[in-house]
Amino acid sequence: MTARATTTATTAATAATEVATEDPAGTATLVRAWVDGWVVSRGTSDPMDRPWGWTIDAGQAHHVSRHVLPDPTEADVRALVAATSAPGTWLKLFADDDTVRPWLGAGWESDKPGYLMTVALAAERPEVPAGYTLTSWTRGGVTRVLVRTADGHFAARGQIAPTGRTAVADQIETAGDHQRRGLGSLVMRTLQNTAHEAGARTGILVGTPEGRALYTSLGWTTRSPMASLVLKPAAS
């Protein structure tokens, strides 16, 4: 593959604004776009509208469902907590962890904080580093990328779900002994190119603190922090 075709800062700003200005809140629009792509990527239920955001059934033992609040208030969070008793229920609150943590009671455990990020998508032609191979395939609207060593060992992966003008990158991972070799960049740029070819113009993801540095280096912009919490089983 050839090197990436460079985009200008003006193009990036325009594409990000295109999504953010669809409603006055901005963040709520981006969060909804993230939700729409995430449910495709993970094969969950459709998002169910709530006054404060959306509920999604994930259907896993440790991730039964999640409530997504793009603009959490203390009253809404406390009401949700009071009404929730099922372990494996997650809260995705687009606010600082320090802000929302006092609103939760016993049993709620903080996961790693997240960061809602966006990027203007463009044509990409990343080169595969020597000693690695890249495979990609698309099924059910989700494109997956797998990077392996020459002898077939796992090195990196990721997936992306385009849903119209936006596309959600998800489950980006690089094996520990293959980090800092450009594989995360290879995966992201390959996914971004796939989404661009599908007609998407803005990429969206929620990144971990570790992933945020990679995404920022690739031109992604942080839009909002996200607190992630899960209800754990009561101690016996």
N, C-alpha and C positions, 0 to 999 in steps of 0.2 A: 504493500500500500504506500501511497505517497504522503507527503506532509500535509498538514491541515491548511485549508484555505482560510486566511485570517479575516476576521470581521472587525469592523470599527467600533469604537466605544459608543458612537451615536446609534448604530444599529442595535446594540445590546440594550441601551437605555430605552429605545423605542419599543422593542418587543416586550420588555418587562412591563412597561407602562400600559401596553395594550391589554394585559390581563388585569393589572392592579386597578385600573380605572373603570372596570366594568361595574363596580358599585363603590359608594363613598368609603366604605370601610377598607377596601383593598385586601386586607389580610383575610377576611371572610371569603372572598372570591377565590383567593389562592388556596385556602384550606379546602374549600369545596372541590376545586380542581384536583388537589392532592387526594382527597377521599375518592373521587370518581376513578382515578387511575389506580389507587391502592387496592380497591375491591376487585378490579380486573386482574391486577398482578397476583393477588393472593387467592382468587377464586372464592371470595366470601359472599355473603348475602348482599343484596342491594342496600345502600344506606337508607335508613328510615328517618324521615324528618322529625325533629323535635323543636320545641320553642327556642332552645339554647344551642342547637346544632344537629348532630346526627348520631344514631346508634347503628352499629354494624355487628352482625353475628358472624364470628370467625369459626365457631364450631370445633374448637380444640379443647382438650382437657385443661390446659393451663392458659388458654386464651379463648374463653367462651364467647365473650362479646366485648365491645369497646364503645365508649361514649366519647365523641369528639366535640369539643367546645372551642370555636374559633375566638370567642371573646368571653372568657369565663368570668362570672361574677361570684362573689362569696355566697350569695343566696342560692344560686343555681347549684353550685358545687356541694354545699352543705345538704341541700334537698336530695341530690343524687346519692350522696354518701349514706344518708339516713334511710333511703329506700333500697339500698343494695346490700345483699347478704351472700351472694354467690361468689365463692373464690374463683379466680380466673377472669374477673371483670376488670377491664382496664379503663383508665381515664387518660385521654390525650388533651391536655389543656394548653392552649397557646398563650402562655404567659411564663414569667420566670418561676422556677421551682420555689424560690424563697417566698414569693408572693402567695402561692396557692397552698403550700405545705401546711400552714396553720389552719386551713379550712377543713382538713381531713382528720379523721379520728384514728383509733387503734386499728391495726390490721392492714393499713394501706402502706405499701412499700414503694419507695422511689426507685425507678429504673434510671438508666443513663438519661440525662437531658438531651433534647433534640433541637435541631435548628431548621426551620422552614427556609428553603433556599430556592432561587430561580436562576435560570440562565437563558439567554437568547440562543436558540438552536441554529446551527449552520451546517453546511456540508463539511464533513471531516474525512480525512484519509490517513489515519494513524498507521505507523509502521510497527510490525510485530518484532520485538527484540529478538536477537539471535538466541537460539536455544529453546524457544517456545513456539507453540502452535496455537491458533485461535480457531474455534468453531462457534458458529451461531445458528440458531434456528428459531422459527416463529410458530407458535401454536396458541389458539384461543385468544389472539390479539396481543400476546406477550412475546417479546423477543428476548431470548436468553443468550448470553455470551459465556463461553468457557475457555479459559486459557490453561494449557497443560505444558509440562516440560516435554522435551523431545522423546522421552521414554514413557510418557503418558501420565505422569504424576500431576495431581491437582495443584494449580498455582493461583488462579483467581477466577472470579465469576461476577455476574450481575445480570439484571433484567430490567426491561422498560416496557411500559404500557401506554401507548399513544391513545388518547381519547379526544380526537378532534384537534383543536389548536394547541392543546397542551399534552405533555407526556410525563409520566411519573417514573423516575428511576428508583430501583428498589433492590434490596438484598445484595449490595455491593460488598465483596469480600476478597481479600488477598491473604493467602497463607503466610504465616509468620516468617518462614524462611525464604519467602520470595518478595518481601516488601522492599521498597526503595529501589526497585528495578524498572519503574515505569509501567507496571502492569495495571495498577489502578487507573492510571491515565488512559492506557490502551482500552480497558473495558469501558470507561465512561465515554470516551470519544467515539468508540464504535457504536455504543448504544445511542448516543446523541445523533450520530449520522443516520442510524436506522429510523429514529423518530422523525428527523427532518425529512427524510425521503417519504415518510408516511403522511406528511403534511402538517405535522406539529411545528410550532414556532417558538414555544416556550417550554423549557424543561423545569420540572418541579421535583423536589425531594425533601425528605426530612433526614438530616444527617446527624451522626453522632459527633461528639467533640473530636474524636480521632479523625473521622472522615471529613470534618469541616475544613481542615487545612488543605486536603487534596482538592476538594470542590472549589475552594476559594482560588487556588492556583490555576484552576481551569476556567475561571471567569464567573463562577457562581456567586450570587449576592445573597447574604442573609436577610430574610424578611421578618422573622419573628422567632423568639425562643419557644420551646415546647416542653412542658413538664409531662413526664410519663409515669403513671402510677398504677399499681395492680393490687387488688385485694387478695391477700394470702389466706390460706386456711387457718382457722383458729388452732392454737397450740393445744395438744391433748394432755 
